[in-house]
Amino acid sequence: MTEPTVVLVPGLRGHVEDHWQTRLAAALPTARTVPPLGKSEASLQARVTLLDRIVADVEGPVVLVAHSAGVLVTVHWATRYRGSKVVGALLATPPALAAELPPEYPSIRTLRASGWLPVPRRPLPFPSILAASSDDPLGNPVRVAALARAWGSRWHPLGAVGHLNPASGFGDWPEAGRLIDELACGSVQPEADDAPLHWLQLATA
């Protein structure tokens, strides 16, 4: 089997040199990155279109690696994806969009008007791993666990890593490589509906 191409899907940010996605792209010569549009461009459709073009342009299998709002871009895109090229997706610390983001980001009202809400809650058409932080300021763990259940994602707790970004003290994320390898070799299967329930119970204890 041809080794999958990693396609990186950033969130609501521009280019950040110290971000783990940027460093991962530099370490993987064949990786492709969806161009980051930054915080001032709120359109979901623009990001979905860019992701669709890049996936279509890749020859052979693809592993998607999304962070933050890039996870939501991936999930919205997946509702219209009908191919078999994507063999898996690593979804890291998605925001729940249940409360306002920091002031420098678009408001919930703007995000809703720009197509981000409601967040799709149907099983993804490919295996996925949702890597979640227990103290993410943008993603309440109970709400994120509910998204993992809806998407059929394997739940992967990261511990207390904030939003897994430079502001939380993370430039490198070495574990990403191992999770990508699991997806690439086909060892990850969609989870049963009640898979993250145990962690959900711990989160609400």
N, C-alpha and C positions, 0 to 999 in steps of 0.2 A: 504494500500500500504506500502511496506517495505520502511523504510527511506533510501534515497539514500546515497551512499558512496561518499565522496568528494575525488577527485583525483587531486592533485596539480601538475601543470606543470611549472617548473621554466624556466627561460631564460638562457642566456649565462653567467652563474655564477656558482661558487661552493656553498658549504653550507655557508649561512650567518645567524648567530645566531639572529641578530636583524631584519631580514627581516619579513614583515608581513606574508608571506607564511609559514615561519618557525614557527612563533608564532601561526598561525592558525592551523598548523599540530599538535602542542603540545596541543592545546585546544580541538581538535577533536580526541579522541582515535581511532576511526575507519578510520580516513583519511589515504590515501595512497599518497606517493610522488614519482613522476618520479625521479630517481636518477639524481642530477645535475652533468653534465659532465665538467663544467667549461669552461673557455675562450679558452683554448688551443685545445680543441676537437671541430672542426668546423662542423663535419658531421651532417647534418639534419637527414639522414636516421637512424643513431644510436639512436637519440632521438625519432623519430617516432616509431621505433621498440620497445623501452622501454615502451612508452605510450601504444602501442597496447597490449603488454604483460600484463600490469597492468590492463587495462580495461577488457581484456579477463578473468583475474584471479578473478575479483570481482564478487561476487554473488549478483544479484539484480541490481537496478538502480544506475546510476552514475551521479554526477554533476562534470564537469571539471572546475577547477579554475586555469587559466593560467595568467602569468604575462610576460610582455615584449616579448622577442623572444619566450617564451613559447606559446604565442598566435599564432605565426606563425607555430610552431610545431603542435599545435592543428588543425589549418586550413589545413595544408598539410595532416595531418593524416585523417582529415574528408573527404578528396576527395576520399579516398578508403574505408571508413567505411560504412558498409551496414547493421548494426544491429539496434536495437531499445533500447538498454540498456542505452545509454546516454540520459538523460531527459533534459539536459541544460548545458550551458557553460557560465562562467563569464570570460570575456576577458579584462584584465586590461592593459592599456597603451602600446599597441603594437608599436614597432618601424616601421617607414615607409620604412626604408632602401632606401631612396632616396638620402641620403648623407652619408659620412663616419661616422662610430661610433667613440667614443673616442679611442685614440691610443692603449689602452690595449686590445681592442677587435679585432676580425678578420676584415680584409678589406672587402669592398663590393665585390671586385674581388674574394677573397677567399670564401665569402659566396655564391656568384653566382656559383662558381665551386663546392661548397659543397651541392648544391641543394636547397638553400633557395629562390632563385629568378628564375623565377617570382613568386610573391605571388599570390596564387589562389584567384580568384574573382568570385566565384560561391556561391549561397546560401548554408548555412550550413544545414546539415540534421537534426538539432535539434535546439530548441530555444536558443537564446544567448543574453547576455547583454554586450555591449562594454562600459567600463568605461574609459573615456578619460580626460586627463589633458589639460588645455588651454595653458600651458607653458612648455610642455614636450620637452626637448632638443633633444629627439630621435624620436619624432613623430609629425610632422607638423599637426595641428588640421584639416586643410582642407583635407589633404591626408588621415588622419585617418577616418574622416567622410565619405570619399568616400569608404573606406574599409568597414565601418559599413553598408553602403547602399548595397554594393555588397554581403555581407554575410547575409543580412537580420537581422542584430543585432539591438536590441533596444538601442538607443543612451542614455548614462547616463553621463552627464557632471559632472566632479569632482571639477571644479574650478582650481585654480593655485596650483597644487600639484607637479610640476616637473615631475619626472619619477616614483613617488609613491614608493620610495625606501629609505633606510637609508641615502643615500647621499643627498636626498631631504628633510630629516628630518622626515621620516615616518618609524616607527617600527610597531606599531599597525595600522590596518585599520578596525575599528569597523564596518563600513558600509558593509563590505564584507559579514558578517553574514546575514544581512537582504536581500541582493541581492541573496545570495545562497538559502535562504528560499523561495524566490519568484520563483526561478527556480525549486526547489525541489517540490513545491506544484503545479506546472503546470500552474501558472498564467501568465507566459510570453509567448507571441506568436511572431512568426516572423514578423518583421516590413514590411510595404509596401515600395516599392522602393524609394519613395520620403520622407520617414519619417524624416531623419535628415536635410532636406533642409533648414529649418528655422535656425538651428544652423549654418549650412554652410554659410548662408547669414550673420549672425552675425560675424562669424570668418573672413570674407573677408571685412567687413565694414571698 
